[in-house]
Amino acid sequence: MNSVQRKVALVVGAQGVIGRNLVQHLDALGDWEVIGLSRRGGETTGRVRQVSVDLLDRDDTAKKLSGLTEVTHVFYAAYQDRPTWAELVPPNLAMLVNVVDAIEPVAPGLTHVSLMQGYKVYGAHLGPFKTPARESDPGHMPPEFNVDQQAFLERRQRGAGWTWSALRPSVVCGFALGNPMNLAMVIAVYAAVSKELGLPLRFPGRPGAYDKLLEMTDAGLLAKATVWAATDPRCANQAFNINNGDLFRWNEMWPKIARFFDLEVADPLPMSLQVVMADKEPLWREMTGKYGLEPHSYEEVSSWAFGDAVFSWDYDVIADGSKARRFGFHEFVDTEKMFLDILTDLRTRKIIP
């Protein structure tokens, strides 16, 4: 491979649902070298090198990234959780700034920085927002770290030799452990515990959330879209909504998920999963032994706060994905099949019974 063709991806946040699937996709493409950054680090295999780094520590970031002179593409998918919208801004902006500050001076071949965002850009987390949301929609009152991150990239890119893109998925579903934003795992563990207790599967969300329109983004689909936007010159300095391409309501999807677990469905009952699942750790340990599951801690398979957030949306949460199609990305995923495939995968991996 000559130096002109060499493509070296720096995947920031390589152990999350998004980053992990992106690393796998880049590796499978065969013409990328991949460097994964995360706090936990990971196993280096073949074309994939894993680096452990504390991105909130500016010096550690500069030190660990100083030798990565060959990087051509930065794929930023790191996230730090905090209790309030305002508190999310400083750490999440700082991590991106630290990465760009460290890599830009040492990587002369840097051509693109890809930013992972979401529908928070449209105020989806605040309440009923204009739907379907479009990339051209006006902004909303801050704080919002996704907006600050994009503004930083726009400023930094002026006059630079690289371009940026921003991907805006809906709720991202795929395999990852120890992740605070993993809806598939929420559903899987909640259903498995319901079954163990001899209970029907009740939708735990707000009244009204059961029949609103939603869409999801498959992590594999998102990985493809991310690489497409980072490598197609037409996508330079653009933002794109990326979703599966179909819509659903929980009132139709929930019984199909229940059927996977051989469970009956009972009427929805609003409850905080964070509260009602807090005491289920001993039961989960028991189930781990009883069904020969992989010995993951209850904490690793719990994303209850995120489940509560998603199930609280008693308004439509949808965005128009046609801009990506107009620019040339035509992949789509059947959301029902996505859920059932992920649940089957979790069962195969012995994460759930």
C-alpha positions in Angstrom: 0.0 0.0 0.0 1.6 3.3 -1.0 1.5 6.4 1.3 -1.1 8.1 -0.9 -3.7 5.4 -0.3 -2.9 4.9 3.4 -6.0 5.5 5.6 -5.5 5.6 9.3 -8.5 6.0 11.5 -8.4 7.3 15.1 -11.6 6.1 16.7 -12.2 8.1 19.9 -14.5 6.3 22.3 -13.7 2.9 20.9 -15.4 0.8 23.6 -18.9 2.3 23.4 -21.8 1.0 21.3 -20.9 3.4 18.4 -17.1 3.2 18.6 -17.0 -0.6 18.9 -19.1 -1.1 15.9 -17.2 1.5 13.9 -13.9 -0.2 14.7 -15.3 -3.5 13.5 -16.6 -2.0 10.3 -13.3 -0.2 9.5 -11.4 -3.4 10.2 -13.7 -5.4 8.0 -13.3 -3.0 5.1 -9.6 -4.1 4.9 -8.0 -0.9 3.7 -7.9 0.9 7.0 -5.5 0.9 9.9 -7.4 1.6 13.1 -6.3 3.1 16.4 -8.9 2.9 19.1 -8.9 5.3 22.1 -10.7 4.7 25.3 -10.2 5.0 29.0 -10.4 1.2 29.4 -8.1 0.5 26.5 -8.5 -2.9 24.9 -6.8 -5.8 23.1 -4.7 -4.9 20.1 -5.4 -7.3 17.2 -4.3 -7.3 13.5 -4.9 -3.9 12.0 -6.5 -2.6 15.2 -4.4 -1.0 17.9 -6.0 0.0 21.2 -4.7 2.9 23.3 -5.8 3.7 26.9 -6.0 7.4 27.5 -7.8 9.9 29.8 -9.1 12.4 27.4 -10.1 14.8 30.2 -6.4 15.0 31.1 -4.9 17.4 28.5 -1.3 16.3 29.2 -2.1 12.6 29.1 -3.9 13.1 25.8 -1.0 15.1 24.2 1.5 12.4 25.4 -0.5 9.3 24.2 -1.3 10.9 20.9 2.0 12.5 20.2 3.3 9.5 18.2 0.2 9.1 16.1 1.6 11.0 13.2 0.0 8.8 10.5 -3.6 9.5 11.4 -5.7 10.6 8.4 -9.2 10.5 9.9 -10.5 11.2 13.4 -13.8 9.6 14.3 -15.0 11.2 17.5 -17.6 9.2 19.4 -16.5 9.7 23.1 -19.0 10.7 25.7 -18.9 11.5 29.4 -22.1 11.3 31.3 -23.1 14.0 33.9 -26.3 14.6 35.9 -27.4 17.9 34.2 -27.4 19.3 30.6 -25.2 22.2 31.8 -22.7 19.8 33.4 -22.4 17.8 30.2 -20.8 20.7 28.3 -17.4 21.3 29.9 -16.1 17.6 29.9 -17.5 16.7 26.5 -16.2 19.9 24.8 -12.8 19.5 26.6 -12.3 15.9 25.4 -12.8 16.9 21.7 -10.6 20.0 22.0 -7.9 17.9 23.7 -7.9 15.3 20.9 -7.8 17.9 18.1 -5.2 20.0 19.9 -3.0 16.8 20.3 -3.5 15.3 16.8 -3.6 18.3 14.5 0.0 19.5 15.0 1.5 15.9 14.7 -0.5 14.4 11.9 0.3 16.3 8.6 -2.0 13.9 6.6 -5.1 14.7 8.6 -8.0 15.0 6.1 -11.2 14.7 8.1 -12.7 14.9 11.6 -16.0 13.1 12.1 -18.3 14.2 15.0 -21.0 12.0 16.5 -24.0 14.0 17.6 -27.7 13.2 18.1 -31.2 14.6 18.1 -30.3 16.8 21.2 -29.1 19.3 18.5 -32.9 19.7 17.8 -33.9 19.8 21.5 -35.3 16.3 21.5 -34.2 15.8 25.1 -36.1 18.9 26.3 -39.7 18.1 25.2 -41.9 18.0 22.1 -39.8 19.5 19.2 -40.5 20.1 15.6 -40.7 16.8 13.7 -39.5 15.5 11.4 -36.3 17.4 12.4 -34.1 18.6 9.6 -30.4 19.5 9.5 -31.4 23.1 8.5 -33.6 23.6 11.6 -32.9 26.6 13.8 -30.9 26.1 17.0 -32.4 26.2 20.6 -31.4 27.8 23.9 -28.2 26.3 25.3 -26.6 24.4 27.1 -26.1 21.7 24.5 -22.6 20.1 24.2 -23.2 18.7 20.6 -23.8 22.2 19.4 -20.7 23.5 21.2 -18.6 20.7 19.7 -19.7 21.5 16.2 -19.1 25.2 16.6 -15.5 24.4 17.8 -14.9 22.2 14.7 -16.3 24.9 12.4 -14.0 27.5 13.9 -11.0 25.3 13.9 -11.4 24.1 10.4 -11.3 27.5 8.7 -8.2 27.6 6.7 -7.2 24.1 7.7 -6.4 21.2 5.4 -9.1 19.0 6.8 -12.9 18.9 6.7 -15.5 17.8 9.2 -18.8 16.0 9.2 -21.4 15.6 11.9 -23.6 12.4 12.2 -27.0 12.7 14.0 -28.4 9.3 14.8 -31.5 8.5 16.8 -31.1 6.0 19.7 -28.2 3.8 18.7 -28.7 0.1 19.2 -25.9 -2.5 19.1 -23.7 -4.6 21.3 -21.6 -3.1 24.1 -21.2 -3.7 27.8 -20.8 -1.1 30.6 -22.4 1.6 28.5 -24.7 4.2 29.9 -26.7 4.5 26.7 -27.7 1.0 25.7 -31.4 0.6 25.0 -31.2 -3.0 23.7 -29.5 -4.1 26.9 -32.2 -2.3 29.0 -35.0 -4.1 27.3 -33.1 -7.5 27.3 -32.3 -7.4 31.1 -35.7 -6.0 32.0 -37.5 -8.7 30.0 -35.2 -11.5 31.4 -35.9 -10.4 35.0 -39.7 -10.1 34.3 -39.6 -13.7 33.0 -37.6 -15.0 36.0 -40.2 -13.4 38.3 -43.1 -14.9 36.4 -44.4 -11.5 35.3 -45.7 -10.3 32.0 -43.8 -7.7 30.1 -45.2 -4.2 30.9 -44.1 -1.1 29.1 -42.6 1.0 31.9 -42.8 4.4 30.2 -44.9 7.5 30.6 -48.5 7.4 29.7 -48.6 8.6 26.1 -45.1 7.3 25.2 -46.5 3.9 24.2 -48.2 5.2 21.0 -45.8 7.9 19.8 -43.7 7.6 16.6 -40.0 6.7 17.1 -37.1 5.6 15.0 -33.8 3.9 15.9 -30.3 3.8 14.4 -28.6 0.4 14.0 -24.9 0.7 15.1 -23.8 -1.2 12.0 -25.7 1.1 9.7 -24.3 4.2 11.6 -20.7 2.9 11.2 -21.3 2.6 7.4 -22.8 6.1 7.3 -19.9 7.6 9.4 -17.2 6.2 7.1 -19.2 7.3 4.0 -19.5 10.9 5.2 -15.9 11.0 6.2 -14.6 9.8 2.8 -17.1 11.3 0.2 -15.9 14.8 -0.7 -19.6 15.9 -1.2 -20.1 15.5 2.5 -17.4 17.9 3.6 -18.5 20.3 6.4 -22.0 18.9 6.5 -24.3 17.4 9.1 -26.5 14.3 8.4 -29.4 12.7 10.2 -28.8 9.0 10.2 -31.7 6.6 11.1 -32.9 3.1 10.0 -35.4 4.6 7.6 -38.6 3.2 9.2 -40.8 4.4 12.0 -42.5 2.4 14.8 -44.6 2.8 17.9 -43.9 0.8 21.1 -47.5 -0.4 21.2 -46.6 -2.5 18.1 -43.0 -3.3 18.8 -43.4 -4.2 22.5 -45.6 -7.4 21.9 -43.0 -8.6 19.3 -40.2 -8.2 21.8 -42.3 -10.0 24.5 -42.8 -12.9 22.0 -39.1 -13.3 21.7 -38.9 -14.0 25.4 -42.1 -16.1 25.4 -43.8 -13.5 27.6 -47.3 -12.2 27.8 -47.9 -8.4 27.5 -49.8 -6.6 30.2 -51.0 -3.0 30.2 -48.3 -0.4 30.4 -47.4 0.8 34.0 -45.3 3.9 34.4 -42.4 3.2 36.6 -38.8 4.3 36.9 -36.5 1.4 36.0 -33.8 3.1 37.9 -35.9 2.7 41.0 -37.6 -0.7 40.4 -34.5 -2.4 39.1 -32.1 -1.1 41.8 -32.6 -4.1 44.1 -32.3 -6.8 41.4 -28.6 -7.4 41.6 -28.8 -10.5 43.8 -31.4 -11.9 41.5 -29.2 -11.2 38.5 -26.2 -13.0 40.2 -28.5 -15.9 40.8 -29.6 -16.0 37.2 -26.0 -15.8 36.0 -25.2 -19.0 37.8 -28.5 -20.7 37.0 -28.3 -20.2 33.3 -24.5 -20.3 32.9 -24.3 -16.7 31.7 -21.0 -14.8 31.2 -20.0 -13.4 34.6 -20.7 -9.7 33.9 -21.6 -7.5 36.8 -25.1 -6.2 37.1 -23.6 -2.7 36.7 -22.1 -3.7 33.3 -25.6 -4.8 31.9 -27.5 -1.9 33.5 -28.4 1.4 31.6 -31.6 2.1 33.6 -31.5 5.9 33.5 -31.2 5.8 29.8 -34.1 3.5 29.5 -36.2 5.8 31.7 -35.2 8.7 29.4 -36.2 7.0 26.2 -39.4 5.6 27.6 -40.4 9.0 28.9 -40.8 10.4 25.3 -44.5 11.0 25.2 -44.0 12.9 21.9 -42.8 11.9 18.4 -39.0 11.6 18.2 -38.2 11.5 14.4 -35.9 13.3 12.0 -35.8 13.5 8.3 -33.1 11.2 6.9 -33.5 12.3 3.3 -30.5 14.6 3.1 -28.1 11.6 3.5 -30.0 9.9 0.7 -29.7 13.0 -1.5 -25.9 13.0 -0.9 -25.6 9.3 -1.8 -26.1 7.1 1.3 -28.9 4.6 0.7 -28.5 1.9 3.4 -31.5 1.1 5.6 -32.4 -1.4 8.4 -35.6 -3.0 9.4 -36.0 -1.9 13.1 -38.0 -4.9 14.2 -35.4 -7.3 12.8 -32.6 -5.1 14.4 -34.1 -5.6 17.9 -34.6 -9.3 17.4 -31.1 -9.7 15.9 -29.5 -7.9 18.9 -31.5 -9.9 21.4 -30.5 -13.1 19.7 -26.9 -12.0 19.7 -27.1 -11.2 23.5 -28.5 -14.7 24.0 -25.8 -16.3 21.8 -23.1 -14.4 23.8 -24.6 -15.7 27.0 -25.3 -12.2 28.3 -29.0 -13.0 28.8 -30.7 -16.4 29.3 
